[in-house]
């Protein structure tokens, strides 16, 4: 009925947090490493604000798809109160229960998937740094 509103609320909050983090971030750290004979590659760490942007994109995209699905099934109306379940007190309590169970579960699941994405991303960055250090160490020998 209105479970997508939980993800919308989290997306709004995380968009504000992302903008605040981005304004306080410095330039990303650049990493230089040797990729072969006389070839020097460079890469930069992924800034945390960009990683937060991944979460906001996932939340906004999922919310938009769910809102469209609810619109398609007639659960959203173009007139006040916009949510058809909000016009009746019994349906409103069912809607609030759905938001508290299904909506919160979806938002937590999206955030958990983003957390796994962070772990993979950080592992890849560490692997690149470790390989860069071992290449530089072997080159100095």
N, C-alpha and C positions, 0 to 999 in steps of 0.2 A: 504494500500500500504506500508506504513512505520510507521504506528502509534506506533508500538512496540518500536521504537527507542527513544521515549520520556521516556518510562519506563526504558529502558536500561540506558539512561543518568542519570535519577534519581537514579537508582540502583548503578551506578558507584560512584556518589557523596555520597550516603548514606553508601556505603561500606567503603569509606575513612573516613567519619565521625564516623562510628562505631569503626573502628580501633583506631582513635584518642581518642574517649571517653573511650574505653577499656584500653588504655595505661595509662590514667589519673585516672582511678577508683581505689579505695582502696578495700580491702576485703569486701564482703557483710556482712551486719549486721545480726548477728545470734540472733534469738528469742527463748527463752526457756519458756515453759509453762507446767503446770501440766495437764496431760490427764486423771488422775484417781488416785486411791490409789497407792502411791509410784511409779508412772510412770511419768517421765518427758520427754516430747517431745521437739524437737528443730526443727526450720525451719530457713531459711534465706530469706531475701527479694530478689526479682528478680532484678539483677543489670540492670541499664538502658541500658548498652551495649547489653545485651541479648534481651531487648525489641526492640532496634534498629535492631538487627539481624533478628527479626521477620519481620520487614518491608523490609529489604533487601532480605530475602528469598521469600517474597510475590512478590516483584518486579522482581527478577531474574526468578522465576518460571513462572509468568505470561508472561514475555517477551519471555522466551523460547517457551512456548506454542504458543504465537502469531507468533513468527518467524517461527515455524514449519508450522503453518497454512498458512502463506504467502508463504513459500517454496512450500507447497503442491499445492497451486493455481497458481504457476508459477510467482509470483511477485518478487521473489528473484532468481538471477542467479549466477552461480559459476564464472562468469567472470565480469570484470569491466564494468560498474559502479555498479554491484551487485544488485541494485534495478532497475527493468525493467522500472519503471516510470521515472527514472533519465536520460534516453536516449533521451527523447523528452521534449522540453521546455514547451509545453502545459500540458503534463502529470506531469511534475515536479511541476508546480504551483498547480495542483490538489493534488499531494502528499503532498506538504507543507501545504496546507489548511487542509487536513485530519490530518496531524500531529498536527497542531495548534488547531483543534477542538476535534477530537476523541482521539488522543493520550494524550493531556493534560487532558481531562475529565477522561480517564481511570487512569492516574497517580494520579489525585486528589482523585478519588474514592477509589483507593487502599490505599492511605494515610489516607483517612477518616475512612476506615474500621479498619486500624491499630490504629487510634486514639480511636475508640470505644473499641478495644481490650485493650488498655491502661487503659481506664476508668474502664472497668470490672475488670482487673487485680488489679488495685489500690484499688478498692472497696473491693475485696476479701482479699487483704492484710490488709486493715484497719479493716475489720470484724474480721480477725484472731487476730490482735493486741488488739482490744477491748474485744474480748472474753477471751484472755489471761490475760488482766488486771482485768477483773471481776472475773475470776477463782482465781487469786492470791489474790484479795481483800477478797473474800469469804473464802479462805483457812486461811487467817490471823485472821479472826474473832474468 
